[in-house]
Amino acid sequence: MRWILVLTTVAATALSDLLQSYEMKNAGGQSVRPRGLMRLLRMVARRWRLLLAIACMAISFFSFLALVRVEALSFAVPASAASFVLETALARLVLRERIGARRAAGALMVLCGVVLVGG
């Protein structure tokens, strides 16, 4: 059960961040003034990928809550860090971002830490 919750948390987090990044890069600059904030809220309501990102955030949040209910926090937090590895790979594959050697090495170190905690 714990691995199902970890996988759900990681997948939902990664998908949410991927969708947010994609949409916000296409949205252009937004103001944080009251008028700009209202324009941002209208834009979010019209973009289905952002709404899906919000739903994925909720799934990630509630699956993480379920995970810390059945597992120690010292396991749950490092295990959920696998989302960093998945997000780095998806950023390269889907968003066509350039991932340098240092960033790739960092993601691999995180993966090693997840494996150590999970073992």
N, CA, C and O atoms as CSV, one atom per row, in Angstrom:
chain,resi,resn,atom,element,x,y,z
A,1,MET,N,N,0.821,-1.204,0.000
A,1,MET,CA,C,0.000,0.000,0.000
A,1,MET,C,C,0.862,1.264,0.000
A,1,MET,O,O,0.536,2.249,-0.662
A,2,ARG,N,N,1.982,1.222,0.762
A,2,ARG,CA,C,2.794,2.434,0.843
A,2,ARG,C,C,3.368,2.815,-0.509
A,2,ARG,O,O,3.467,4.003,-0.818
A,3,TRP,N,N,3.748,1.836,-1.324
A,3,TRP,CA,C,4.328,2.153,-2.630
A,3,TRP,C,C,3.278,2.678,-3.605
A,3,TRP,O,O,3.590,3.489,-4.478
A,4,ILE,N,N,2.060,2.228,-3.461
A,4,ILE,CA,C,0.977,2.777,-4.290
A,4,ILE,C,C,0.782,4.259,-3.954
A,4,ILE,O,O,0.622,5.092,-4.846
A,5,LEU,N,N,0.796,4.571,-2.661
A,5,LEU,CA,C,0.655,5.969,-2.241
A,5,LEU,C,C,1.848,6.815,-2.687
A,5,LEU,O,O,1.678,7.959,-3.108
A,6,VAL,N,N,3.048,6.254,-2.596
A,6,VAL,CA,C,4.239,6.980,-3.061
A,6,VAL,C,C,4.132,7.245,-4.557
A,6,VAL,O,O,4.351,8.369,-5.010
A,7,LEU,N,N,3.792,6.206,-5.329
A,7,LEU,CA,C,3.679,6.373,-6.777
A,7,LEU,C,C,2.590,7.380,-7.153
A,7,LEU,O,O,2.769,8.175,-8.076
A,8,THR,N,N,1.476,7.346,-6.447
A,8,THR,CA,C,0.396,8.297,-6.711
A,8,THR,C,C,0.849,9.718,-6.409
A,8,THR,O,O,0.604,10.633,-7.195
A,9,THR,N,N,1.506,9.900,-5.278
A,9,THR,CA,C,2.004,11.217,-4.901
A,9,THR,C,C,3.009,11.737,-5.923
A,9,THR,O,O,2.920,12.881,-6.371
A,10,VAL,N,N,3.958,10.893,-6.283
A,10,VAL,CA,C,5.013,11.298,-7.218
A,10,VAL,C,C,4.435,11.609,-8.593
A,10,VAL,O,O,4.758,12.641,-9.182
A,11,ALA,N,N,3.589,10.732,-9.105
A,11,ALA,CA,C,3.023,10.941,-10.443
A,11,ALA,C,C,2.142,12.186,-10.492
A,11,ALA,O,O,2.224,12.969,-11.439
A,12,ALA,N,N,1.306,12.370,-9.484
A,12,ALA,CA,C,0.410,13.536,-9.463
A,12,ALA,C,C,1.195,14.832,-9.314
A,12,ALA,O,O,0.860,15.834,-9.946
A,13,THR,N,N,2.233,14.824,-8.488
A,13,THR,CA,C,3.073,16.014,-8.319
A,13,THR,C,C,3.776,16.359,-9.625
A,13,THR,O,O,3.773,17.513,-10.052
A,14,ALA,N,N,4.373,15.360,-10.252
A,14,ALA,CA,C,5.107,15.596,-11.497
A,14,ALA,C,C,4.175,16.092,-12.601
A,14,ALA,O,O,4.514,17.029,-13.323
A,15,LEU,N,N,3.022,15.478,-12.732
A,15,LEU,CA,C,2.081,15.901,-13.769
A,15,LEU,C,C,1.586,17.323,-13.512
A,15,LEU,O,O,1.466,18.121,-14.442
A,16,SER,N,N,1.303,17.633,-12.262
A,16,SER,CA,C,0.855,18.980,-11.917
A,16,SER,C,C,1.917,20.019,-12.277
A,16,SER,O,O,1.611,21.033,-12.904
A,17,ASP,N,N,3.151,19.766,-11.884
A,17,ASP,CA,C,4.221,20.724,-12.163
A,17,ASP,C,C,4.487,20.856,-13.658
A,17,ASP,O,O,4.752,21.954,-14.149
A,18,LEU,N,N,4.419,19.753,-14.373
A,18,LEU,CA,C,4.618,19.770,-15.820
A,18,LEU,C,C,3.540,20.608,-16.511
A,18,LEU,O,O,3.847,21.440,-17.365
A,19,LEU,N,N,2.285,20.386,-16.139
A,19,LEU,CA,C,1.184,21.139,-16.731
A,19,LEU,C,C,1.261,22.622,-16.389
A,19,LEU,O,O,1.010,23.475,-17.241
A,20,GLN,N,N,1.606,22.924,-15.149
A,20,GLN,CA,C,1.741,24.327,-14.742
A,20,GLN,C,C,2.833,25.021,-15.539
A,20,GLN,O,O,2.639,26.131,-16.034
A,21,SER,N,N,3.974,24.370,-15.662
A,21,SER,CA,C,5.088,24.965,-16.386
A,21,SER,C,C,4.720,25.206,-17.850
A,21,SER,O,O,4.986,26.278,-18.392
A,22,TYR,N,N,4.117,24.223,-18.475
A,22,TYR,CA,C,3.720,24.346,-19.868
A,22,TYR,C,C,2.773,25.525,-20.070
A,22,TYR,O,O,2.982,26.357,-20.953
A,23,GLU,N,N,1.743,25.588,-19.255
A,23,GLU,CA,C,0.739,26.638,-19.412
A,23,GLU,C,C,1.276,28.025,-19.069
A,23,GLU,O,O,0.972,28.992,-19.766
A,24,MET,N,N,2.054,28.132,-18.025
A,24,MET,CA,C,2.530,29.449,-17.625
A,24,MET,C,C,3.572,29.988,-18.597
A,24,MET,O,O,3.680,31.202,-18.771
A,25,LYS,N,N,4.338,29.107,-19.232
A,25,LYS,CA,C,5.271,29.571,-20.256
A,25,LYS,C,C,4.518,30.103,-21.464
A,25,LYS,O,O,5.007,31.002,-22.148
A,26,ASN,N,N,3.346,29.566,-21.734
A,26,ASN,CA,C,2.535,30.019,-22.855
A,26,ASN,C,C,1.631,31.196,-22.499
A,26,ASN,O,O,1.035,31.805,-23.387
A,27,ALA,N,N,1.522,31.521,-21.221
A,27,ALA,CA,C,0.606,32.567,-20.781
A,27,ALA,C,C,1.185,33.966,-20.925
A,27,ALA,O,O,0.435,34.936,-21.032
A,28,GLY,N,N,2.491,34.083,-20.929
A,28,GLY,CA,C,3.101,35.404,-20.991
A,28,GLY,C,C,3.144,36.045,-19.614
A,28,GLY,O,O,2.806,35.411,-18.614
A,29,GLY,N,N,3.554,37.289,-19.567
A,29,GLY,CA,C,3.691,38.007,-18.300
A,29,GLY,C,C,2.341,38.316,-17.673
A,29,GLY,O,O,1.369,38.616,-18.367
A,30,GLN,N,N,2.299,38.237,-16.364
A,30,GLN,CA,C,1.077,38.545,-15.619
A,30,GLN,C,C,1.426,39.518,-14.498
A,30,GLN,O,O,2.480,39.409,-13.872
A,31,SER,N,N,0.546,40.450,-14.260
A,31,SER,CA,C,0.730,41.431,-13.200
A,31,SER,C,C,0.158,40.880,-11.898
A,31,SER,O,O,-0.788,40.092,-11.907
A,32,VAL,N,N,0.739,41.303,-10.787
A,32,VAL,CA,C,0.202,40.891,-9.486
A,32,VAL,C,C,-0.683,41.981,-8.877
A,32,VAL,O,O,-1.116,41.864,-7.731
A,33,ARG,N,N,-0.942,43.010,-9.625
A,33,ARG,CA,C,-1.882,44.034,-9.177
A,33,ARG,C,C,-3.293,43.468,-9.227
A,33,ARG,O,O,-3.519,42.460,-9.897
A,34,PRO,N,N,-4.250,44.084,-8.539
A,34,PRO,CA,C,-5.617,43.524,-8.515
A,34,PRO,C,C,-6.193,43.242,-9.895
A,34,PRO,O,O,-6.800,42.190,-10.094
A,35,ARG,N,N,-6.027,44.134,-10.840
A,35,ARG,CA,C,-6.561,43.921,-12.178
A,35,ARG,C,C,-5.829,42.760,-12.866
A,35,ARG,O,O,-6.453,41.944,-13.543
A,36,GLY,N,N,-4.517,42.693,-12.689
A,36,GLY,CA,C,-3.739,41.604,-13.268
A,36,GLY,C,C,-4.077,40.266,-12.634
A,36,GLY,O,O,-4.080,39.238,-13.313
A,37,LEU,N,N,-4.361,40.270,-11.341
A,37,LEU,CA,C,-4.734,39.038,-10.651
A,37,LEU,C,C,-6.068,38.509,-11.168
A,37,LEU,O,O,-6.234,37.302,-11.347
A,38,MET,N,N,-7.000,39.396,-11.403
A,38,MET,CA,C,-8.296,38.969,-11.952
A,38,MET,C,C,-8.125,38.413,-13.362
A,38,MET,O,O,-8.773,37.433,-13.730
A,39,ARG,N,N,-7.255,39.035,-14.145
A,39,ARG,CA,C,-6.984,38.539,-15.493
A,39,ARG,C,C,-6.341,37.152,-15.418
A,39,ARG,O,O,-6.651,36.279,-16.229
A,40,LEU,N,N,-5.438,36.947,-14.438
A,40,LEU,CA,C,-4.803,35.649,-14.247
A,40,LEU,C,C,-5.843,34.590,-13.860
A,40,LEU,O,O,-5.798,33.469,-14.367
A,41,LEU,N,N,-6.772,34.934,-12.970
A,41,LEU,CA,C,-7.812,33.985,-12.570
A,41,LEU,C,C,-8.719,33.619,-13.747
A,41,LEU,O,O,-9.111,32.460,-13.887
A,42,ARG,N,N,-9.052,34.592,-14.588
A,42,ARG,CA,C,-9.858,34.293,-15.785
A,42,ARG,C,C,-9.097,33.388,-16.743
A,42,ARG,O,O,-9.676,32.485,-17.347
A,43,MET,N,N,-7.788,33.635,-16.880
A,43,MET,CA,C,-6.971,32.797,-17.755
A,43,MET,C,C,-6.933,31.358,-17.239
A,43,MET,O,O,-7.043,30.415,-18.022
A,44,VAL,N,N,-6.777,31.188,-15.931
A,44,VAL,CA,C,-6.751,29.848,-15.340
A,44,VAL,C,C,-8.063,29.125,-15.618
A,44,VAL,O,O,-8.062,27.941,-15.958
A,45,ALA,N,N,-9.167,29.820,-15.477
A,45,ALA,CA,C,-10.481,29.206,-15.687
A,45,ALA,C,C,-10.687,28.765,-17.132
A,45,ALA,O,O,-11.468,27.848,-17.388
A,46,ARG,N,N,-10.001,29.400,-18.080
A,46,ARG,CA,C,-10.160,29.046,-19.497
A,46,ARG,C,C,-9.186,27.973,-19.973
A,46,ARG,O,O,-9.370,27.414,-21.054
A,47,ARG,N,N,-8.176,27.684,-19.201
A,47,ARG,CA,C,-7.141,26.733,-19.633
A,47,ARG,C,C,-7.311,25.409,-18.905
A,47,ARG,O,O,-7.073,25.304,-17.702
A,48,TRP,N,N,-7.727,24.406,-19.659
A,48,TRP,CA,C,-8.031,23.112,-19.054
A,48,TRP,C,C,-6.787,22.450,-18.463
A,48,TRP,O,O,-6.901,21.683,-17.506
A,49,ARG,N,N,-5.618,22.725,-19.005
A,49,ARG,CA,C,-4.412,22.114,-18.444
A,49,ARG,C,C,-4.106,22.649,-17.043
A,49,ARG,O,O,-3.624,21.912,-16.184
A,50,LEU,N,N,-4.385,23.918,-16.822
A,50,LEU,CA,C,-4.192,24.474,-15.481
A,50,LEU,C,C,-5.214,23.909,-14.504
A,50,LEU,O,O,-4.887,23.641,-13.348
A,51,LEU,N,N,-6.436,23.730,-14.958
A,51,LEU,CA,C,-7.444,23.115,-14.082
A,51,LEU,C,C,-7.050,21.673,-13.755
A,51,LEU,O,O,-7.226,21.217,-12.625
A,52,LEU,N,N,-6.521,20.965,-14.744
A,52,LEU,CA,C,-6.036,19.601,-14.495
A,52,LEU,C,C,-4.849,19.613,-13.537
A,52,LEU,O,O,-4.721,18.722,-12.697
A,53,ALA,N,N,-3.983,20.613,-13.658
A,53,ALA,CA,C,-2.850,20.748,-12.740
A,53,ALA,C,C,-3.331,20.931,-11.300
A,53,ALA,O,O,-2.760,20.359,-10.372
A,54,ILE,N,N,-4.376,21.724,-11.121
A,54,ILE,CA,C,-4.934,21.930,-9.781
A,54,ILE,C,C,-5.514,20.626,-9.236
A,54,ILE,O,O,-5.341,20.312,-8.058
A,55,ALA,N,N,-6.199,19.871,-10.086
A,55,ALA,CA,C,-6.736,18.572,-9.663
A,55,ALA,C,C,-5.603,17.624,-9.291
A,55,ALA,O,O,-5.713,16.887,-8.311
A,56,CYS,N,N,-4.526,17.632,-10.054
A,56,CYS,CA,C,-3.380,16.770,-9.743
A,56,CYS,C,C,-2.728,17.175,-8.425
A,56,CYS,O,O,-2.277,16.322,-7.661
A,57,MET,N,N,-2.680,18.492,-8.160
A,57,MET,CA,C,-2.150,18.957,-6.873
A,57,MET,C,C,-2.980,18.419,-5.720
A,57,MET,O,O,-2.439,18.006,-4.694
A,58,ALA,N,N,-4.291,18.427,-5.892
A,58,ALA,CA,C,-5.171,17.910,-4.841
A,58,ALA,C,C,-4.940,16.419,-4.637
A,58,ALA,O,O,-4.878,15.948,-3.501
A,59,ILE,N,N,-4.812,15.681,-5.723
A,59,ILE,CA,C,-4.540,14.241,-5.614
A,59,ILE,C,C,-3.215,14.010,-4.902
A,59,ILE,O,O,-3.116,13.150,-4.026
A,60,SER,N,N,-2.206,14.771,-5.274
A,60,SER,CA,C,-0.899,14.642,-4.637
A,60,SER,C,C,-0.987,14.942,-3.143
A,60,SER,O,O,-0.430,14.211,-2.324
A,61,PHE,N,N,-1.679,16.004,-2.795
A,61,PHE,CA,C,-1.822,16.401,-1.398
A,61,PHE,C,C,-2.503,15.314,-0.572
A,61,PHE,O,O,-2.011,14.932,0.490
A,62,PHE,N,N,-3.633,14.820,-1.065
A,62,PHE,CA,C,-4.382,13.834,-0.288
A,62,PHE,C,C,-3.683,12.471,-0.256
A,62,PHE,O,O,-3.789,11.754,0.739
A,63,SER,N,N,-2.980,12.106,-1.311
A,63,SER,CA,C,-2.246,10.843,-1.266
A,63,SER,C,C,-1.050,10.961,-0.326
A,63,SER,O,O,-0.686,9.987,0.332
A,64,PHE,N,N,-0.430,12.151,-0.256
A,64,PHE,CA,C,0.654,12.348,0.703
A,64,PHE,C,C,0.125,12.294,2.133
A,64,PHE,O,O,0.771,11.724,3.012
A,65,LEU,N,N,-1.042,12.882,2.371
A,65,LEU,CA,C,-1.646,12.791,3.704
A,65,LEU,C,C,-1.893,11.336,4.092
A,65,LEU,O,O,-1.632,10.936,5.227
A,66,ALA,N,N,-2.393,10.553,3.149
A,66,ALA,CA,C,-2.630,9.135,3.418
A,66,ALA,C,C,-1.312,8.415,3.678
A,66,ALA,O,O,-1.242,7.526,4.527
A,67,LEU,N,N,-0.272,8.799,2.946
A,67,LEU,CA,C,1.035,8.161,3.129
A,67,LEU,C,C,1.597,8.430,4.520
A,67,LEU,O,O,2.084,7.507,5.172
A,68,VAL,N,N,1.538,9.681,4.987
A,68,VAL,CA,C,2.090,9.963,6.314
A,68,VAL,C,C,1.211,9.390,7.428
A,68,VAL,O,O,1.644,9.279,8.575
A,69,ARG,N,N,-0.012,9.031,7.084
A,69,ARG,CA,C,-0.852,8.368,8.078
A,69,ARG,C,C,-0.400,6.926,8.313
A,69,ARG,O,O,-0.526,6.412,9.425
A,70,VAL,N,N,0.121,6.275,7.282
A,70,VAL,CA,C,0.498,4.863,7.414
A,70,VAL,C,C,2.002,4.644,7.494
A,70,VAL,O,O,2.441,3.547,7.840
A,71,GLU,N,N,2.800,5.658,7.183
A,71,GLU,CA,C,4.255,5.533,7.215
A,71,GLU,C,C,4.870,6.687,7.991
A,71,GLU,O,O,4.237,7.722,8.197
A,72,ALA,N,N,6.112,6.493,8.417
A,72,ALA,CA,C,6.839,7.551,9.118
A,72,ALA,C,C,7.148,8.700,8.159
A,72,ALA,O,O,7.384,8.481,6.971
A,73,LEU,N,N,7.146,9.905,8.678
A,73,LEU,CA,C,7.478,11.074,7.878
A,73,LEU,C,C,8.894,10.957,7.318
A,73,LEU,O,O,9.172,11.430,6.216
A,74,SER,N,N,9.784,10.326,8.079
A,74,SER,CA,C,11.168,10.145,7.628
A,74,SER,C,C,11.270,9.226,6.416
A,74,SER,O,O,12.302,9.211,5.745
A,75,PHE,N,N,10.232,8.470,6.123
A,75,PHE,CA,C,10.162,7.694,4.875
A,75,PHE,C,C,9.396,8.467,3.807
A,75,PHE,O,O,9.829,8.530,2.657
A,76,ALA,N,N,8.272,9.049,4.178
A,76,ALA,CA,C,7.358,9.657,3.212
A,76,ALA,C,C,7.990,10.820,2.453
A,76,ALA,O,O,7.857,10.904,1.232
A,77,VAL,N,N,8.670,11.710,3.153
A,77,VAL,CA,C,9.232,12.889,2.495
A,77,VAL,C,C,10.352,12.514,1.524
A,77,VAL,O,O,10.314,12.943,0.371
A,78,PRO,N,N,11.353,11.725,1.948
A,78,PRO,CA,C,12.385,11.350,0.967
A,78,PRO,C,C,11.843,10.514,-0.190
A,78,PRO,O,O,12.288,10.679,-1.325
A,79,ALA,N,N,10.899,9.627,0.074
A,79,ALA,CA,C,10.340,8.804,-1.007
A,79,ALA,C,C,9.589,9.663,-2.012
A,79,ALA,O,O,9.655,9.414,-3.216
A,80,SER,N,N,8.880,10.669,-1.527
A,80,SER,CA,C,8.137,11.531,-2.452
A,80,SER,C,C,9.065,12.437,-3.255
A,80,SER,O,O,8.638,13.040,-4.239
A,81,ALA,N,N,10.324,12.537,-2.849
A,81,ALA,CA,C,11.297,13.328,-3.603
A,81,ALA,C,C,11.604,12.703,-4.963
A,81,ALA,O,O,12.260,13.326,-5.798
A,82,ALA,N,N,11.139,11.493,-5.185
A,82,ALA,CA,C,11.302,10.887,-6.508
A,82,ALA,C,C,10.612,11.724,-7.573
A,82,ALA,O,O,10.911,11.587,-8.759
A,83,SER,N,N,9.693,12.588,-7.163
A,83,SER,CA,C,9.038,13.467,-8.138
A,83,SER,C,C,10.059,14.384,-8.810
A,83,SER,O,O,9.873,14.760,-9.968
A,84,PHE,N,N,11.133,14.752,-8.108
A,84,PHE,CA,C,12.169,15.592,-8.714
A,84,PHE,C,C,12.813,14.889,-9.903
A,84,PHE,O,O,13.088,15.505,-10.933
A,85,VAL,N,N,13.045,13.606,-9.746
A,85,VAL,CA,C,13.673,12.821,-10.817
A,85,VAL,C,C,12.723,12.729,-12.007
A,85,VAL,O,O,13.126,12.962,-13.147
A,86,LEU,N,N,11.474,12.391,-11.745
A,86,LEU,CA,C,10.489,12.272,-12.809
A,86,LEU,C,C,10.266,13.623,-13.502
A,86,LEU,O,O,10.160,13.682,-14.727
A,87,GLU,N,N,10.196,14.688,-12.731
A,87,GLU,CA,C,9.992,16.013,-13.314
A,87,GLU,C,C,11.164,16.432,-14.194
A,87,GLU,O,O,10.963,17.049,-15.240
A,88,THR,N,N,12.377,16.104,-13.782
A,88,THR,CA,C,13.553,16.425,-14.587
A,88,THR,C,C,13.505,15.683,-15.916
A,88,THR,O,O,13.782,16.264,-16.965
A,89,ALA,N,N,13.157,14.408,-15.872
A,89,ALA,CA,C,13.054,13.622,-17.101
A,89,ALA,C,C,11.941,14.145,-17.998
A,89,ALA,O,O,12.127,14.260,-19.209
A,90,LEU,N,N,10.792,14.461,-17.424
A,90,LEU,CA,C,9.672,14.977,-18.211
A,90,LEU,C,C,9.965,16.368,-18.784
A,90,LEU,O,O,9.540,16.688,-19.894
A,91,ALA,N,N,10.681,17.179,-18.033
A,91,ALA,CA,C,11.062,18.501,-18.548
A,91,ALA,C,C,11.915,18.345,-19.805
A,91,ALA,O,O,11.773,19.109,-20.759
A,92,ARG,N,N,12.782,17.371,-19.797
A,92,ARG,CA,C,13.633,17.111,-20.969
A,92,ARG,C,C,12.816,16.536,-22.121
A,92,ARG,O,O,12.935,16.991,-23.259
A,93,LEU,N,N,11.989,15.540,-21.828
A,93,LEU,CA,C,11.273,14.830,-22.887
A,93,LEU,C,C,10.070,15.593,-23.432
A,93,LEU,O,O,9.850,15.616,-24.643
A,94,VAL,N,N,9.302,16.208,-22.561
A,94,VAL,CA,C,8.051,16.842,-22.983
A,94,VAL,C,C,8.239,18.330,-23.277
A,94,VAL,O,O,7.785,18.824,-24.309
A,95,LEU,N,N,8.908,19.039,-22.372
A,95,LEU,CA,C,9.068,20.483,-22.537
A,95,LEU,C,C,10.313,20.854,-23.337
A,95,LEU,O,O,10.533,22.025,-23.646
A,96,ARG,N,N,11.127,19.850,-23.671
A,96,ARG,CA,C,12.358,20.056,-24.457
A,96,ARG,C,C,13.340,21.000,-23.769
A,96,ARG,O,O,14.050,21.760,-24.428
A,97,GLU,N,N,13.374,20.943,-22.433
A,97,GLU,CA,C,14.325,21.769,-21.693
A,97,GLU,C,C,15.708,21.134,-21.774
A,97,GLU,O,O,15.840,19.915,-21.881
A,98,ARG,N,N,16.720,21.967,-21.722
A,98,ARG,CA,C,18.090,21.462,-21.700
A,98,ARG,C,C,18.439,21.096,-20.267
A,98,ARG,O,O,18.303,21.914,-19.356
A,99,ILE,N,N,18.883,19.881,-20.077
A,99,ILE,CA,C,19.280,19.403,-18.746
A,99,ILE,C,C,20.788,19.190,-18.786
A,99,ILE,O,O,21.285,18.292,-19.466
A,100,GLY,N,N,21.498,20.019,-18.055
A,100,GLY,CA,C,22.951,19.909,-18.025
A,100,GLY,C,C,23.412,18.719,-17.190
A,100,GLY,O,O,22.621,18.066,-16.509
A,101,ALA,N,N,24.696,18.460,-17.261
A,101,ALA,CA,C,25.279,17.323,-16.546
A,101,ALA,C,C,25.115,17.461,-15.031
A,101,ALA,O,O,24.831,16.476,-14.348
A,102,ARG,N,N,25.289,18.661,-14.508
A,102,ARG,CA,C,25.149,18.860,-13.054
A,102,ARG,C,C,23.720,18.609,-12.597
A,102,ARG,O,O,23.490,17.986,-11.561
A,103,ARG,N,N,22.767,19.097,-13.372
A,103,ARG,CA,C,21.363,18.890,-13.003
A,103,ARG,C,C,20.990,17.417,-13.094
A,103,ARG,O,O,20.285,16.899,-12.228
A,104,ALA,N,N,21.457,16.745,-14.130
A,104,ALA,CA,C,21.188,15.311,-14.277
A,104,ALA,C,C,21.836,14.527,-13.135
A,104,ALA,O,O,21.230,13.605,-12.590
A,105,ALA,N,N,23.064,14.895,-12.777
A,105,ALA,CA,C,23.743,14.224,-11.664
A,105,ALA,C,C,22.989,14.451,-10.358
A,105,ALA,O,O,22.875,13.539,-9.540
A,106,GLY,N,N,22.481,15.650,-10.163
A,106,GLY,CA,C,21.694,15.939,-8.953
A,106,GLY,C,C,20.438,15.094,-8.894
A,106,GLY,O,O,20.087,14.568,-7.838
A,107,ALA,N,N,19.756,14.960,-10.028
A,107,ALA,CA,C,18.545,14.130,-10.069
A,107,ALA,C,C,18.888,12.672,-9.780
A,107,ALA,O,O,18.140,11.981,-9.088
A,108,LEU,N,N,20.003,12.212,-10.302
A,108,LEU,CA,C,20.422,10.831,-10.027
A,108,LEU,C,C,20.777,10.636,-8.555
A,108,LEU,O,O,20.528,9.567,-7.997
A,109,MET,N,N,21.351,11.648,-7.926
A,109,MET,CA,C,21.646,11.556,-6.484
A,109,MET,C,C,20.361,11.458,-5.680
A,109,MET,O,O,20.274,10.689,-4.722
A,110,VAL,N,N,19.361,12.244,-6.075
A,110,VAL,CA,C,18.063,12.162,-5.401
A,110,VAL,C,C,17.491,10.760,-5.557
A,110,VAL,O,O,16.970,10.188,-4.598
A,111,LEU,N,N,17.585,10.207,-6.754
A,111,LEU,CA,C,17.101,8.852,-6.994
A,111,LEU,C,C,17.821,7.845,-6.105
A,111,LEU,O,O,17.190,6.941,-5.557
A,112,CYS,N,N,19.130,7.993,-5.958
A,112,CYS,CA,C,19.888,7.102,-5.068
A,112,CYS,C,C,19.382,7.231,-3.623
A,112,CYS,O,O,19.247,6.233,-2.915
A,113,GLY,N,N,19.110,8.453,-3.204
A,113,GLY,CA,C,18.581,8.657,-1.859
A,113,GLY,C,C,17.221,8.005,-1.667
A,113,GLY,O,O,16.945,7.441,-0.608
A,114,VAL,N,N,16.378,8.079,-2.676
A,114,VAL,CA,C,15.056,7.432,-2.603
A,114,VAL,C,C,15.222,5.925,-2.490
A,114,VAL,O,O,14.525,5.278,-1.709
A,115,VAL,N,N,16.135,5.371,-3.261
A,115,VAL,CA,C,16.387,3.922,-3.207
A,115,VAL,C,C,16.901,3.526,-1.835
A,115,VAL,O,O,16.489,2.502,-1.291
A,116,LEU,N,N,17.803,4.331,-1.265
A,116,LEU,CA,C,18.335,4.028,0.074
A,116,LEU,C,C,17.254,4.079,1.136
A,116,LEU,O,O,17.210,3.212,2.010
A,117,VAL,N,N,16.392,5.062,1.083
A,117,VAL,CA,C,15.313,5.198,2.069
A,117,VAL,C,C,14.303,4.082,1.914
A,117,VAL,O,O,13.783,3.571,2.906
A,118,GLY,N,N,14.017,3.696,0.671
A,118,GLY,CA,C,13.006,2.682,0.419
A,118,GLY,C,C,13.433,1.267,0.723
A,118,GLY,O,O,12.597,0.374,0.859
A,119,GLY,N,N,14.736,1.057,0.831
A,119,GLY,CA,C,15.256,-0.297,1.017
A,119,GLY,C,C,15.153,-0.861,2.380
A,119,GLY,O,O,15.570,-1.996,2.611
